[in-house]
Amino acid sequence: MLGTTTAVLLVGGMGTRLASVVPSTPKPLASLGDRSFLDLLIGQLRHQEVCRLVMCTGYLAGQIESRFGDGRDLGMAICYSTEPHPLGTAGAVKFARHHLEDTAEFLVMNGDSFLEMDFGRLIRFHREHGGLMSMAVLKVPNARRYGTVHVGPGDRVTGFAEKSDGDAPGLVNGGVYVFSRSVLDHIPEGPASLERDVLPRLLTHGVYALEEDGMFIDIGTPEDYARAQAICDRLYAVALTESNPTVAPKHEGH
């Protein structure tokens, strides 16, 4: 199943909060050991036999394309959708639609976060529930930075809460989705955010959440990027092992 799956990687953001430590590099190319954070994500996909990638690039796009090319050296097929101006996470997916014409469904991944998971399991979950979109969520002890996802009976997402000042636990968005292609019809032309503009309006059409319990980290702030660097060997090991976590949750990005 995964051999024919396309993954869309959102790697076009400027990463302003990380600019103080990664000043002249796209955030997904931030160093992680002797490779980059994007190498980690691509390695995880390739290990699970997802070999068709669409890179939604923007800021310093040439650096990403120079680094990975057409993917042939990795045994993958990589193409690029470079936004002409900042389009946001949803706008970037919409702009890449000409690369997705032959796909009934596709993975979408944030380029600045890593989640230990089984992509095939999420795709099976999506097909079983029959919604427009499915998303990976995880429970963290402190959801303050992320906002929370509210899930009702039958795994259906019922709402989203903004970031708060409290330190309460909650379910948060893991940054990995499966989209049915018809989601593209619900994304407006021009700049738009998945989290703010698109996900809330999809709720009436069916959005479902699969809870994961593996390692999670993002590199959105200098503090979390430093944490990712400190555990980079563990991250690479997890990315290249079978994705059926059997140990306690290891949420590193909070």
N, C-alpha and C positions, 0 to 999 in steps of 0.2 A: 504493500500500500504506500509506504513512504517514498519508495523509489520514484514515484510519479508526482509527489507532492511538491508544490512551489512554496517557498518561504519568502516573505517580504520583510526585509530588515530596515527599520527606520533609523538611518544613520546620518541625517542631514542637519541636526540641530547645532547651534553654536556653542552650547555648553558654557554659558556665561559664568555660572557658579564655579566651574572648574578652571576658568581661565587663569587664575593665579598660579596654578601648578602645571597646567598643560596649555601654555599660551599660544602656541603656533601649530597645533595639531588638532584635527577633529576629535571630539571626545571619544568616539569608539576606538580610535587608534592610540589612546593613552596606553603607555607601557604597562605590561603585566608580566613580570619576570623578563624573559628575553623575547617575549612576543607582545601582542597587543590584546586589549579586551575583545576586540572584534575577532581576533584569531580564536579566542576561547569560544565565542558563540558559534562561529563557523565550524570549529572542531566538534562541538556538541551536535550540530545538525548533521555533519558528514558522518559521524559515528553512528547516528541513527538512520543513515541512508537517505537523508534529505539532501539531494544533490542539485536541485534547481533553485537558484537564489535570484531575487530581484533586490538590488540595493537602492533604496530611496535616499539619494545623496543631496547635499546642498552646500553647506559651509565647507570650504577646502575640499571639494569633491574630488579634485584631481589626485590628491594624496591617497584616497581610498582606492580609486581605480588603478593607480600605478602599483599599489601594494598587491592587489589581488587579480588584476587583469580579468580575463574571461573565465578564470577558474580552472582552466585545463590542467595546470600543474597540480591541482588539488583533487583531480578526478571529479570536478563539479562543472556546472554550467552557470555562470554568473553574468547577469546583465544589469544595466544601470538606468535609473530614472532620475535625472538630475533636475531638481526644481529650478525654475528661472528666478525665483525670489522666494523668501520663506513662506511656506504653505501650511506649516503646522503638521501634526501627525496624521490627521485625517486627510487634509489636503494633499499630502504626499502620496498616500495610498490611492486617492482618486486620480492623481496625475499619472500614476503607474498603470492605469487600467489597460492600456494597450498591450502590456506584457502579460495580462491575466485573462485574455479572451478565451483561452481554451481550458480554463480551470473552473470547475464547479464550486470548489472551495480552496482556500489557501491559508497557510499560517501567516501570522503577523507578529513580529517581535520587536520590542524596544531595543535599540542598540546600546543602551547604557545600563542594562540590568541582566542578571543571569539567574535562572531558576532551574534547579535540578528537577527534571521531569521526563516523562515518557511522552513524546509528541504523538505517537500512534494512539496512545490511550485517549488523549484529548480529542483527536479526530474521530475515534469511535464514539466517544461521549457526544460529540457534536451531531453525528449522524443519528444516534439513538434518540436524541431529544428533539431534533427537527426544527431548531430555531434558526434565526438569521445569523447569530453569533454565539460562540462559546468562549469563555475566558478562564484562564487559570487564576485561582486565588489561593491565598495562604493566610494562616493565622499567625499574627505577630503579637508579642507582649506589649508593644507600644506602637499604636497606629497613628500617632500624632502627625508624623511627617507625610503620611500617605493619604489620609482620608480612608473611608471604609466602604465596603461593598455589602449591601444588605441582600441576603438570600432567603427565599421563602420555600414552601413545600415544592418537592419535585426538582430541586436545584435551580429554580428560576430566580433570576436577579430581580429584585423588587425596587431597588433604589441605590443611590450613592450619597454618601455624606462627605462634606468638605473637611479639610484638615481642621483640627481643633487644638485647643490649648491644653487639653488633658493628656494623661499618660495611660489611657485605658487600652486594653487589648482589643483586637478586632480582626476581621477578614479584610485583606487588602488586595489590590490588583497586582498580579504577578508579572504583568507586562508581556504575556503570551496569549494569543487569541487564535481561534479559527473563524474565518469569515466565509459565509456563503457569498458567492459572487454578487448576488442581488443586493448586498449591503452597499455596493458602490452607488446604487440608485438613491440611497438615503444620505449620501455625503454631498454637501453643496459644492459648487465650483468655488475655487479660490481658497484662501486660508481658512482652516478649521482645525479644531482640536478633537481628537477621539474622545478624550475623557470629558471635556466640557460640552461639546457641541453635538456629538454623534451618539455616544452610548446612551445618554438619557432618552433620546428620541427613539431609540430602538427597543426600549423596554416593552412597549405594547406589541411588538412583533415577535418577541421571544429571544431573550438573552439568558444564557445558562452558565452556571459557574461550577467548575470542577476544583475541589480543594486538593492542593498538593501539600506535601510535608517534607520536601527536601531542602537543600541549601539554597538560600536566596541572598543576593547582594546587588546593590546598584552602586554606580560611581558618580552620582549626581552632585556630591559635595566633596571638597578636599578631604574631609574626615572619613567618609565612606570609601573614597578612592585609596586612601592610605590603608584602610582596613583590608581592601581587596588585594593590595600589593603584599600585605603581611601574610595572607593566606593563599597566595596564588598557586602554590603547589597543590593544595587541597582542591582548589577550584578546577585546575586542569585534570586532576585525578578523577574528580566527580564527573566532569564533562565527558570523559572517555571511558566510563564504566556503564554497565547496564543500568538503566534508569528506573529501578524499582526500589526506592528508598525503604530500608527496613530498620533504620535507627531513628532516634528522636529527632524532631525538627532542629535545623541548624540555621536559624535566621541571622545572617550576619549584617544585613543592611539597614540597621535602625539604631 
